[in-house]
Amino acid sequence: MKGLCQATSAKGIPFALLLLWLSVIPGRVGAQAPPDLGWLGISISDVGEELADRLGQTFGPAAGTGVVVVDVLKGGPAEHAPLKRGDVIVRVDAQPIWDVRQLQRTIRAQPINQRVVLTVLRESSRLTLPVTIGAMPVEARAQLAGERFGFLVRAEDERDPRRGQTATPGRIFVAFVDTDSPAARAGLRPQDVILQANGQPTKSLEDFDRAMRRSDRAVSLLVERRDTPARLALTLELPHR
């Protein structure tokens, strides 16, 4: 997706960081998606210029690239390594790591339960940390199901005001739309509620994930928007290359 790593949200959060941050928000390592997406349980961002300069001064001119660990999900594979906030991942086994997207592709492609060795820069030390790849939780996978079309989703819990607790599974709403994406071009907006995907009702993240798995180069969405009385039918199409 063109410009994916550079896109920012309204609050200036880089898209790649927001994407990983959302993927760990549920905080549960329980229900697992089918074991075809590797997962570390971290939120990450690219190395900025200031940090790159510090890395170069500490580790030599060849340093200055990699991926920064912004947060570590409790109970996830990375915590057991253990990775820490501020670590800079520069290598997975023999593969040098340059940016967020490369690390995402590398980890997601690993077999579940595969043991890999991360090379990490921590303060003034270069460490090698073995970590066992986990299966991405279903909540995280579902949030990323629209990633290639340029949008992310979240589940909105509906709370019973009389009891102050979750009563029923919430609706699925759009949490973020990349401004240069098929989703944006189709007219999808943040806070749109997704009622159907590819003709299938989406009453949970699991429903949304299953429906999106049937998408190849296009997906049809039925959405509800606060300022629009009628439901909207949108078709998101990937560009032909």
C-alpha positions in Angstrom: 0.0 0.0 0.0 1.6 3.2 -1.1 2.9 5.4 1.7 1.6 3.1 4.4 4.4 3.6 6.8 4.4 7.4 6.4 0.6 7.9 6.8 -0.5 9.4 10.1 -3.7 9.6 12.0 -5.4 12.8 13.1 -3.3 12.9 16.2 -0.1 12.5 14.2 0.5 8.8 15.1 2.3 7.0 12.3 0.0 4.4 10.7 2.4 1.5 11.2 2.7 2.3 14.9 -1.0 2.8 15.3 -1.6 -0.5 13.6 0.6 -2.4 16.0 -0.7 -0.5 19.0 -4.2 -1.4 18.2 -3.3 -5.0 17.8 -2.3 -5.3 21.4 -5.1 -3.2 23.0 -7.4 -6.2 23.9 -4.7 -7.4 26.4 -5.8 -11.0 26.1 -3.6 -13.9 24.9 -6.5 -16.4 25.1 -8.5 -17.2 22.0 -6.2 -17.8 19.0 -6.6 -17.3 15.3 -5.7 -20.1 12.9 -1.9 -20.6 13.2 -0.9 -18.9 10.0 0.2 -15.5 11.3 3.2 -15.2 13.6 3.0 -12.8 16.5 5.4 -11.3 19.1 2.9 -9.2 21.2 4.7 -5.8 20.9 3.9 -2.4 19.5 6.7 -0.9 17.5 7.8 2.1 15.5 10.6 3.0 13.1 13.8 4.5 14.4 13.6 8.3 14.2 16.5 10.6 13.4 17.4 11.5 17.0 17.5 7.9 18.1 19.4 7.0 14.9 22.1 9.5 15.8 22.4 8.1 19.4 22.7 4.6 18.1 25.4 5.6 15.6 27.4 7.2 18.4 27.0 4.2 20.7 27.3 1.3 18.3 29.1 2.8 15.3 28.2 4.3 11.9 26.6 1.1 10.7 23.9 1.4 13.4 20.9 3.8 13.1 18.3 1.5 11.6 15.9 -1.0 13.1 12.6 -1.0 14.9 11.9 0.4 18.4 9.8 -1.6 20.9 7.2 0.9 22.1 5.3 -1.5 24.4 5.3 -5.2 25.3 2.0 -7.0 25.8 1.7 -8.8 29.2 1.7 -12.5 28.7 2.8 -12.4 25.0 5.9 -14.1 23.5 8.0 -11.0 23.7 7.6 -10.6 27.4 9.0 -14.0 28.0 12.1 -13.2 25.9 12.2 -10.7 27.7 12.0 -7.7 25.4 11.7 -4.3 27.0 10.3 -0.9 26.0 13.0 1.1 24.2 14.8 -2.0 22.8 15.8 -1.6 19.1 15.4 -4.8 17.1 18.0 -4.9 14.4 18.0 -8.6 13.4 15.8 -11.7 13.3 18.1 -14.7 13.1 20.4 -13.7 10.2 17.9 -11.2 8.6 18.8 -7.5 9.2 15.7 -5.5 10.2 15.4 -2.0 8.6 11.8 -0.9 9.3 8.4 -1.7 10.8 6.9 -3.2 7.6 9.9 -5.6 7.2 9.7 -6.8 10.8 5.9 -7.3 10.4 6.4 -9.4 7.3 9.2 -11.4 8.8 7.4 -12.3 12.0 4.0 -13.0 10.5 5.7 -15.4 8.0 7.3 -17.5 10.8 5.8 -20.9 11.7 3.9 -20.9 15.1 6.1 -22.2 17.9 9.2 -21.5 15.8 12.2 -20.3 17.9 14.0 -17.3 16.5 16.8 -15.1 17.9 16.3 -11.4 18.0 19.4 -9.1 18.0 18.5 -6.1 20.2 20.3 -2.8 21.0 19.5 -1.9 24.7 21.2 1.2 26.1 24.9 0.5 25.4 24.5 -3.3 25.0 23.9 -5.6 22.0 21.9 -8.6 23.1 20.6 -11.8 21.5 17.3 -12.8 22.8 15.6 -16.1 21.9 11.8 -15.9 21.5 9.2 -18.4 20.5 6.7 -17.1 17.9 3.1 -17.2 19.0 -0.1 -17.4 17.1 -1.7 -14.0 16.7 -4.8 -13.7 18.9 -8.1 -13.6 17.1 -8.8 -10.1 18.3 -5.6 -8.7 16.9 -5.9 -10.6 13.6 -9.5 -9.3 13.1 -8.4 -5.8 13.7 -5.8 -6.2 11.0 -8.1 -8.0 8.5 -8.8 -4.7 6.6 -5.1 -3.7 6.6 -4.4 -4.3 2.9 -7.4 -2.2 2.0 -6.1 0.6 4.3 -8.4 0.5 7.4 -8.4 -0.9 10.9 -11.4 -1.9 13.1 -12.2 -2.3 16.8 -15.0 -3.9 18.7 -17.3 -1.6 20.6 -18.6 -3.2 23.8 -22.1 -2.3 24.6 -22.5 -1.7 28.4 -25.7 -2.2 30.3 -26.1 1.2 32.2 -28.2 -0.5 34.9 -25.5 -3.0 35.8 -22.4 -1.1 34.6 -21.0 -4.2 32.8 -20.7 -5.6 29.3 -24.1 -7.1 28.4 -23.7 -8.2 24.8 -21.0 -8.3 22.1 -20.6 -4.8 20.6 -20.6 -3.6 17.0 -17.6 -3.4 14.8 -16.5 0.1 14.0 -13.7 1.6 11.8 -10.9 2.9 14.0 -8.6 4.2 11.3 -8.5 4.9 7.6 -5.3 5.5 5.7 -5.8 8.6 3.6 -4.1 7.1 0.6 -5.9 3.7 0.4 -8.7 1.8 -1.3 -10.8 2.3 1.9 -10.5 6.1 1.7 -11.2 6.2 -2.0 -14.4 4.2 -1.5 -15.5 6.7 1.1 -15.0 4.7 4.3 -14.6 6.9 7.4 -13.5 6.5 11.0 -16.3 5.6 13.3 -18.4 4.0 10.5 -20.1 0.9 11.9 -19.6 -2.2 9.8 -22.8 -4.1 9.6 -21.9 -6.6 6.8 -18.7 -7.6 5.0 -19.1 -9.5 1.7 -22.8 -10.0 2.5 -22.0 -11.6 5.9 -23.3 -10.0 9.2 -20.4 -8.8 11.3 -21.6 -8.9 14.9 -18.1 -9.7 16.3 -14.5 -9.5 15.4 -14.5 -13.2 14.6 -17.4 -12.6 12.1 -15.5 -9.8 10.5 -12.3 -11.8 10.3 -14.1 -14.8 8.6 -15.8 -12.5 6.1 -12.6 -10.7 5.2 -10.9 -14.0 4.5 -13.2 -14.4 1.5 -11.9 -11.1 0.0 -9.3 -11.3 -2.8 -9.0 -7.9 -4.5 -12.3 -6.4 -3.5 -14.6 -6.3 -0.5 -18.2 -5.1 -0.2 -19.2 -3.4 3.1 -22.5 -2.3 4.4 -21.9 0.5 6.9 -23.9 2.7 9.2 -22.8 6.4 9.7 -24.0 8.7 12.4 -24.8 11.7 10.1 -26.4 9.6 7.3 -29.9 8.2 7.8 -29.5 5.5 5.2 -27.1 2.6 5.3 -24.2 2.9 2.9 -23.0 0.1 0.5 -19.3 0.5 -0.3 -16.9 -1.5 -2.5 -13.2 -1.4 -1.7 -11.0 -2.5 -4.5 -7.2 -3.0 -4.6 -5.5 -1.4 -7.6 -4.4 -3.7 -10.4 -0.6 -3.9 -10.8 
